[in-house]
């Protein structure tokens, strides 16, 4: 049964897409609280410090390499097929830590997880763009961002508590994909891709310069924000907090406030242009990182992460909504793939950049330098916003 852009926000199809979205952006970080224990388990493996970090970031590389292809496939073969295949792969690949022991096998499973995330996230974003338009799309993009944040809370907090039992236990959470798969099989319609329309739309091309600009912003945002799950457990250790569950809760704190910020996005978007929203978001993350950098205990760290989460909650729907508002319907899968690629490329390069900086200056100074970069980006977006119409 075809669906119009007036699809109700709380319809079974919309809720299924939200559940699928909740599996994506922070799925890599589920095992972050287990990283120290994983490193201990494989301590006899040469280069284990680097390899343990790869378990966290390798899915991001896989997403970056495969997301564009998944977007093209979603445009050509349909969103449903890409999503279903992605959910099956997500469940099997994500849970490899439960039934694989060799480190090479675990790394291969993490790479396959990234390919699955690319399929699910690209298909879900393209379907949402097909179903909604205008202010309704902005509102739903905010709801999607909230769903991603809620999923991150469940994965990060759950991962932290499960890591207290055993380093393998957090891999159980990836089995949630099979529950979403059942819903998707039943609810997502078996129709030709809605975006494949006859006439000029099929010949429409992506606005390449604009897409490249949004991709650059998305990559930067995620590279900056991902220093929270990658570096915060080690920063907390320096502050005397050694509990994996506490680390998981601290990392997840930002997703709590990002949920509320995402839900408010539709209303905020009706008053401000996307560059103006980016400026506010960069400012919030900068303030949060500055607080973290001067923290002397767990509570102050959590407070800084909570504030930074407000910025991330605005970033995610803002970049997706702005991009899709200027993308021809027949190219939305491709655009969603490119955006997904940029987001996870940022995740992958984050530890490659933050690691040397932290090694040279220390973790506290790394957060301060990152805050300074964010302030500079806030100024840039303020200047861009002055050139935009309020609702551009």
C-alpha positions as CSV (number, residue, x, y, z in Angstrom):
1,X,0.0,0.0,0.0
2,X,1.5,3.3,-1.0
3,X,2.1,6.0,1.6
4,X,1.7,9.7,1.2
5,X,3.8,12.5,2.7
6,X,1.0,12.9,5.2
7,X,1.9,9.6,6.9
8,X,0.9,10.0,10.6
9,X,3.9,10.4,12.9
10,X,2.7,7.7,15.2
11,X,1.6,5.2,12.5
12,X,3.0,1.6,12.7
13,X,5.2,2.3,9.7
14,X,6.6,5.5,11.2
15,X,7.3,3.8,14.6
16,X,9.0,0.9,12.8
17,X,11.3,3.4,11.1
18,X,12.1,5.0,14.4
19,X,13.0,1.7,16.0
20,X,15.3,0.9,13.0
21,X,16.9,4.4,13.4
22,X,17.5,3.7,17.1
23,X,19.9,0.9,16.2
24,X,22.3,3.1,14.2
25,X,24.4,6.1,15.1
26,X,25.8,5.1,18.5
27,X,25.7,1.3,17.9
28,X,29.5,1.2,17.7
29,X,29.9,2.6,21.2
30,X,27.8,-0.2,22.8
31,X,31.0,-2.0,23.7
32,X,32.9,1.1,24.8
33,X,32.7,0.3,28.5
34,X,34.2,-3.2,27.8
35,X,37.3,-1.8,26.0
36,X,39.6,-1.9,29.0
37,X,38.5,-5.5,29.8
38,X,38.9,-6.5,26.1
39,X,42.4,-5.1,26.1
40,X,43.2,-7.1,29.2
41,X,41.7,-10.3,27.7
42,X,43.9,-10.0,24.6
43,X,46.9,-8.5,26.4
44,X,49.3,-11.0,24.8
45,X,48.3,-9.9,21.3
46,X,50.9,-7.4,19.8
47,X,49.4,-3.9,19.4
48,X,46.3,-4.8,21.4
49,X,45.8,-1.1,22.5
50,X,45.3,-0.1,18.9
51,X,43.3,-3.2,18.0
52,X,41.0,-2.8,20.9
53,X,40.2,0.7,19.7
54,X,39.6,-0.7,16.2
55,X,36.8,-2.8,17.7
56,X,35.0,0.4,18.5
57,X,35.8,2.4,15.3
58,X,36.0,-0.3,12.6
59,X,32.2,-0.3,12.1
60,X,32.5,3.4,11.3
61,X,35.0,2.8,8.6
62,X,32.8,0.1,7.1
63,X,29.8,2.5,7.1
64,X,31.9,5.2,5.4
65,X,33.0,2.8,2.7
66,X,29.6,1.2,2.0
67,X,27.0,3.9,2.7
68,X,27.0,5.5,-0.7
69,X,26.5,2.1,-2.4
70,X,23.7,1.4,0.0
71,X,22.1,4.7,-0.9
72,X,22.3,3.9,-4.6
73,X,20.8,0.4,-4.0
74,X,18.0,2.0,-2.0
75,X,17.2,4.3,-5.0
76,X,17.4,1.4,-7.5
77,X,16.0,-1.6,-5.7
78,X,13.8,-0.1,-3.0
79,X,14.2,1.0,0.6
80,X,12.5,-2.1,2.0
81,X,14.9,-4.7,0.6
82,X,18.0,-2.7,1.7
83,X,16.5,-2.3,5.2
84,X,15.6,-6.0,5.7
85,X,19.0,-7.3,4.5
86,X,20.7,-4.7,6.8
87,X,18.7,-5.8,9.8
88,X,19.5,-9.5,9.3
89,X,23.2,-8.6,8.9
90,X,23.1,-6.3,12.0
91,X,21.8,-9.0,14.3
92,X,24.4,-11.7,13.2
93,X,27.4,-9.4,12.8
94,X,26.8,-7.3,15.9
95,X,26.6,-10.4,18.1
96,X,29.8,-12.0,17.0
97,X,31.4,-11.2,20.3
98,X,29.1,-13.8,21.9
99,X,30.3,-16.7,19.8
100,X,33.7,-15.7,18.3
101,X,36.9,-15.7,20.3
102,X,39.7,-14.9,17.9
103,X,40.4,-11.2,17.6
104,X,40.6,-11.3,13.8
105,X,37.1,-12.9,13.8
106,X,35.8,-10.2,16.1
107,X,37.3,-7.4,13.9
108,X,35.6,-9.0,10.8
109,X,32.3,-9.0,12.7
110,X,32.7,-5.4,13.6
111,X,33.3,-4.5,10.0
112,X,30.2,-6.4,8.8
113,X,28.2,-4.6,11.5
114,X,29.2,-1.3,9.9
115,X,28.0,-2.4,6.5
116,X,24.7,-3.4,8.1
117,X,24.3,-0.1,9.9
118,X,24.9,1.7,6.6
119,X,22.0,-0.3,5.0
120,X,19.6,0.3,7.9
121,X,20.3,4.0,8.4
122,X,20.4,4.9,4.7
123,X,17.1,3.1,4.0
124,X,15.3,4.5,7.1
125,X,16.4,8.1,6.3
126,X,15.3,7.8,2.7
127,X,11.9,6.3,3.6
128,X,11.3,9.1,6.1
129,X,12.1,11.7,3.5
130,X,9.6,10.0,1.1
131,X,6.9,9.9,3.7
132,X,7.1,13.5,5.0
133,X,7.6,16.9,3.6
134,X,8.1,20.5,4.7
135,X,7.5,21.3,8.4
136,X,6.2,17.8,9.0
137,X,9.5,16.4,7.8
138,X,11.4,18.8,10.1
139,X,9.3,17.6,13.0
140,X,9.8,13.9,12.2
141,X,13.5,14.4,11.7
142,X,13.6,15.7,15.2
143,X,11.6,12.6,16.4
144,X,14.1,10.4,14.5
145,X,17.0,12.1,16.3
146,X,15.3,11.5,19.6
147,X,14.8,7.8,18.7
148,X,18.5,7.6,17.9
149,X,19.3,9.2,21.3
150,X,17.0,6.8,23.1
151,X,18.6,3.9,21.4
152,X,22.0,5.2,22.4
153,X,20.9,5.4,26.0
154,X,19.7,1.8,26.0
155,X,22.8,0.6,24.2
156,X,25.3,2.6,26.2
157,X,23.8,2.2,29.7
158,X,22.9,-1.4,29.0
159,X,26.4,-2.0,27.6
160,X,27.9,-0.6,30.8
161,X,25.9,-2.7,33.1
162,X,26.4,-5.9,31.0
163,X,30.2,-5.1,30.9
164,X,30.2,-5.5,34.7
165,X,29.2,-9.1,34.2
166,X,31.6,-10.0,31.4
167,X,33.2,-8.1,28.5
168,X,31.2,-10.3,26.0
169,X,27.8,-9.5,27.5
170,X,27.2,-6.1,25.8
171,X,27.2,-8.0,22.4
172,X,23.8,-9.4,23.5
173,X,22.2,-6.0,22.8
174,X,22.8,-6.3,19.0
175,X,20.2,-9.1,18.9
176,X,17.5,-6.4,19.2
177,X,17.8,-6.1,15.4
178,X,15.9,-9.3,15.0
179,X,12.9,-7.9,16.8
180,X,12.9,-4.8,14.5
181,X,13.3,-7.2,11.6
182,X,10.0,-8.9,12.4
183,X,8.2,-5.6,12.5
184,X,9.8,-4.4,9.3
185,X,8.8,-7.6,7.4
186,X,5.2,-7.1,8.5
187,X,4.8,-3.4,8.3
188,X,7.1,-1.8,5.7
189,X,5.1,-2.0,2.4
190,X,6.1,-4.1,-0.6
191,X,5.9,-1.2,-3.1
192,X,8.2,0.2,-5.8
193,X,10.4,2.9,-4.4
194,X,8.3,6.0,-3.9
195,X,11.1,8.2,-5.2
196,X,11.2,6.7,-8.7
197,X,8.9,9.1,-10.5
198,X,8.6,9.6,-14.2
199,X,9.8,12.7,-16.0
200,X,12.3,15.4,-15.0
201,X,12.7,14.1,-11.4
202,X,14.5,10.9,-12.6
203,X,17.0,13.1,-14.4
204,X,17.4,15.5,-11.5
205,X,20.9,15.6,-10.1
206,X,22.2,16.2,-6.6
207,X,23.2,19.8,-5.7
208,X,26.8,18.7,-5.3
209,X,28.3,21.8,-3.7
210,X,25.5,21.9,-1.1
211,X,25.7,18.2,-0.4
212,X,29.5,18.4,0.1
213,X,29.1,21.3,2.6
214,X,26.6,19.4,4.7
215,X,28.8,16.3,4.5
216,X,31.7,18.3,5.8
217,X,29.7,19.6,8.7
218,X,28.4,16.2,9.6
219,X,31.8,14.6,9.5
220,X,33.2,17.4,11.7
221,X,30.4,17.2,14.2
222,X,30.7,13.5,14.7
223,X,34.5,13.5,14.8
224,X,34.3,16.1,17.6
225,X,31.4,14.4,19.5
226,X,32.8,10.9,19.3
227,X,35.7,11.8,21.6
228,X,33.1,11.3,24.4
229,X,32.6,7.5,23.9
230,X,36.2,6.9,22.8
231,X,38.1,8.9,25.4
232,X,35.7,9.5,28.3
233,X,36.1,6.0,30.0
234,X,39.9,6.6,30.1
235,X,39.5,10.2,31.3
236,X,37.2,8.9,34.1
237,X,39.9,6.4,35.1
238,X,42.3,9.4,35.5
239,X,39.8,11.0,37.8
240,X,39.6,7.8,39.9
241,X,36.3,6.4,38.4
242,X,37.0,2.8,37.4
243,X,33.5,1.3,37.1
244,X,32.4,0.3,33.6
245,X,28.8,0.9,34.4
246,X,29.6,4.5,35.5
247,X,31.5,5.0,32.3
248,X,28.6,3.8,30.3
249,X,26.2,6.1,32.2
250,X,28.5,9.1,31.7
251,X,28.8,8.4,28.0
252,X,25.0,8.0,27.7
253,X,24.3,11.2,29.7
254,X,24.6,13.3,26.6
255,X,22.0,11.3,24.8
256,X,19.5,12.0,27.5
257,X,19.5,15.8,26.8
258,X,19.9,15.2,23.0
259,X,16.6,13.4,23.1
260,X,14.8,16.5,24.4
261,X,16.7,18.8,22.0
262,X,15.8,16.6,19.0
263,X,12.1,16.7,20.0
264,X,12.2,20.5,20.2
265,X,13.9,20.7,16.8
266,X,10.7,21.1,14.7
267,X,9.5,24.1,16.7
268,X,13.0,25.6,16.6
269,X,13.3,25.1,12.9
270,X,10.1,27.1,12.3
271,X,11.9,30.1,13.8
272,X,15.6,29.7,12.8
273,X,17.5,28.8,9.6
274,X,19.7,25.7,9.7
275,X,23.0,27.6,9.9
276,X,21.6,29.5,13.0
277,X,20.7,26.2,14.6
278,X,24.2,24.9,13.8
279,X,25.6,27.9,15.6
280,X,23.6,27.3,18.8
281,X,24.5,23.6,18.7
282,X,28.3,24.2,18.3
283,X,28.1,26.6,21.2
284,X,26.4,24.1,23.5
285,X,28.9,21.3,22.7
286,X,31.8,23.8,23.2
287,X,30.5,24.7,26.7
288,X,30.0,21.1,27.6
289,X,33.5,20.1,26.5
290,X,35.0,23.0,28.5
291,X,33.2,21.9,31.6
292,X,34.5,18.3,31.1
293,X,38.0,19.6,30.6
294,X,38.0,21.3,34.0
295,X,36.1,18.6,35.9
296,X,37.6,17.0,39.0
297,X,35.0,14.3,39.6
298,X,32.3,12.2,38.1
299,X,29.4,14.6,38.6
300,X,31.1,17.5,36.8
301,X,32.0,15.3,33.9
302,X,28.4,14.2,33.6
303,X,27.2,17.8,33.8
304,X,29.4,18.8,30.9
305,X,28.3,15.8,28.8
306,X,24.6,16.7,29.5
307,X,25.2,20.2,28.1
308,X,27.0,18.9,25.0
309,X,24.2,16.5,24.3
310,X,21.9,19.5,23.7
311,X,24.1,20.4,20.7
312,X,24.2,16.9,19.3
313,X,20.4,16.6,19.6
314,X,20.0,19.6,17.3
315,X,22.8,18.6,14.9
316,X,21.4,15.3,13.8
317,X,18.0,16.4,12.6
318,X,19.3,19.7,11.3
319,X,21.8,18.2,8.9
320,X,19.4,15.5,7.6
321,X,16.4,17.9,7.3
322,X,18.4,20.6,5.5
323,X,19.9,18.1,3.1
324,X,16.7,16.3,2.2
325,X,14.8,19.6,1.8
326,X,17.1,20.4,-1.2
327,X,17.5,16.9,-2.6
328,X,15.3,15.7,-5.5
329,X,13.1,12.7,-4.5
330,X,14.7,10.3,-6.9
331,X,18.1,11.0,-5.3
332,X,17.2,10.8,-1.6
333,X,18.7,7.4,-1.1
334,X,22.0,8.6,-2.6
335,X,21.9,11.7,-0.4
336,X,21.1,9.7,2.7
337,X,24.0,7.4,1.9
338,X,26.4,10.3,1.5
339,X,25.3,11.8,4.8
340,X,25.6,8.5,6.5
341,X,29.1,8.1,5.0
342,X,30.1,11.5,6.4
343,X,28.7,10.8,9.9
344,X,30.6,7.6,10.3
345,X,33.8,8.8,8.6
346,X,33.8,11.4,11.3
347,X,33.4,8.7,13.9
348,X,36.3,6.7,12.4
349,X,38.8,9.5,12.2
350,X,37.9,10.8,15.6
351,X,40.2,8.5,17.6
352,X,42.9,8.8,15.0
353,X,43.0,12.6,15.6
354,X,42.2,12.7,19.3
355,X,44.7,10.0,20.2
356,X,47.8,11.9,19.2
357,X,46.4,15.1,20.7
358,X,45.6,13.4,24.0
359,X,49.0,11.7,24.0
360,X,50.8,15.0,23.5
361,X,48.8,17.3,25.7
362,X,46.7,15.0,28.0
363,X,43.0,14.3,27.9
364,X,41.9,17.4,29.8
365,X,43.7,19.7,27.3
366,X,42.3,17.7,24.4
367,X,38.8,18.6,25.5
368,X,39.8,22.2,25.9
369,X,41.3,22.4,22.4
370,X,38.2,20.8,21.0
371,X,36.0,23.3,22.7
372,X,38.1,26.1,21.1
373,X,37.6,24.6,17.7
374,X,33.8,24.4,18.3
375,X,33.7,28.1,19.3
376,X,35.4,28.9,16.0
377,X,32.8,26.9,14.1
378,X,30.0,28.6,16.0
379,X,31.4,32.0,14.8
380,X,31.5,30.7,11.2
381,X,27.9,29.5,11.3
382,X,26.7,32.8,12.8
383,X,28.3,34.6,9.8
384,X,26.6,32.1,7.4
385,X,23.3,32.5,9.2
386,X,23.3,36.2,8.6
387,X,23.3,35.6,4.9
388,X,20.4,33.1,5.1
389,X,16.7,33.9,5.1
390,X,15.2,33.0,8.5
391,X,13.5,29.8,7.2
392,X,16.0,29.0,4.4
